[in-house]
Amino acid sequence: MGFKKGVELTINTVIIIALGVLVLVLTAVWLVNIFKPINEASVDSALMEGCKQYGLNGGEPESIMVGDIDRNGQPDSLLYACKLSEKKMDLETPRCKEICSKRFPGLIKAPETP
């Protein structure tokens, strides 16, 4: 009888350790997803919405607000969405307009180059 009790304790310990590891892994995955500052899908949808606004209403990419892409509590501009999309923080307005004209060729005329 003493032998069975020792085996049960070992199995219970292994199960508790496995559950603990599972909980730690799930918690880590959850935290990574919550604190992920910029989501590629949110950048793409912001760029799409901003380009549509630009095509329909005109204006400058830096003045077209597309929502809070980087989750800092402030609305971000189409220009910022273009910068994140291209992964170039020095990207300027003419290039952003060009990006929009390529994404929506029927809606937006390509900007004229001097």
C-alpha positions in Angstrom: 0.0 0.0 0.0 2.8 2.4 0.8 4.2 2.0 -2.7 0.9 3.0 -4.4 0.7 6.1 -2.3 4.1 7.2 -3.5 3.2 6.7 -7.2 0.0 8.7 -6.8 1.9 11.6 -5.2 4.4 11.6 -8.1 1.6 11.6 -10.7 -0.2 14.4 -8.9 3.0 16.4 -8.7 3.6 16.0 -12.4 0.1 17.0 -13.3 0.3 20.1 -11.1 3.6 21.1 -12.6 2.3 20.6 -16.2 -0.8 22.7 -15.4 1.4 25.4 -13.9 3.6 25.5 -17.0 0.5 25.6 -19.2 -0.9 28.6 -17.3 2.5 30.4 -17.5 2.7 29.9 -21.3 -0.9 31.0 -21.8 -0.3 34.1 -19.6 2.8 35.0 -21.6 1.0 34.7 -24.9 -1.8 36.8 -23.6 0.5 39.5 -22.3 2.5 39.6 -25.6 -0.7 40.1 -27.6 -2.0 42.9 -25.3 1.2 44.9 -25.2 1.9 44.6 -28.9 1.9 48.2 -29.9 1.3 48.1 -33.6 -0.6 45.4 -35.5 0.0 45.0 -39.2 -3.7 44.6 -39.8 -4.5 47.8 -38.1 -1.8 49.6 -40.2 -3.3 48.2 -43.4 -6.8 49.0 -42.5 -5.9 52.6 -41.4 -4.0 53.0 -44.7 -6.9 51.8 -46.7 -9.4 54.0 -44.9 -7.1 57.0 -45.1 -6.4 56.5 -48.8 -10.2 56.3 -49.5 -10.7 59.6 -47.6 -7.9 61.1 -49.5 -9.4 60.0 -52.8 -12.9 61.1 -52.0 -12.2 64.4 -50.2 -8.7 65.4 -51.2 -6.5 67.1 -48.6 -3.0 66.4 -47.3 -2.1 63.0 -45.8 -0.8 64.6 -42.7 -4.2 66.2 -42.0 -6.3 63.0 -42.7 -6.9 61.2 -39.4 -7.2 57.4 -39.5 -7.6 56.5 -35.8 -5.1 55.5 -33.1 -2.8 53.0 -34.9 -0.1 53.0 -32.2 -2.5 52.9 -29.3 -1.1 56.1 -27.6 -4.5 57.7 -27.1 -4.0 60.2 -30.0 -5.4 59.9 -33.5 -2.8 59.2 -36.2 -2.6 60.6 -39.7 -2.6 58.9 -43.1 1.0 60.0 -43.4 1.9 58.1 -40.2 0.1 55.1 -41.6 2.1 55.3 -44.8 5.3 55.6 -42.8 4.5 52.5 -40.8 3.3 50.6 -43.8 6.5 51.2 -45.7 8.6 51.0 -42.5 10.3 54.3 -43.3 9.7 57.0 -40.7 11.3 59.6 -43.0 8.7 59.0 -45.8 7.2 62.3 -47.0 3.8 63.4 -48.3 4.4 62.9 -52.0 5.4 59.3 -51.5 2.3 58.7 -49.3 0.1 60.1 -52.1 1.8 57.8 -54.6 1.2 54.8 -52.3 -2.5 55.7 -52.2 -2.7 56.2 -55.9 -1.2 52.7 -56.5 -3.7 51.1 -54.0 -6.7 52.9 -55.5 -5.9 53.6 -59.1 -9.5 54.3 -60.2 -10.3 56.5 -57.3 -7.1 58.5 -56.9 -5.1 60.1 -59.7 -1.4 59.8 -59.5 0.2 63.0 -58.2 1.9 65.0 -60.9 5.7 65.1 -60.6 7.3 68.4 -61.4 
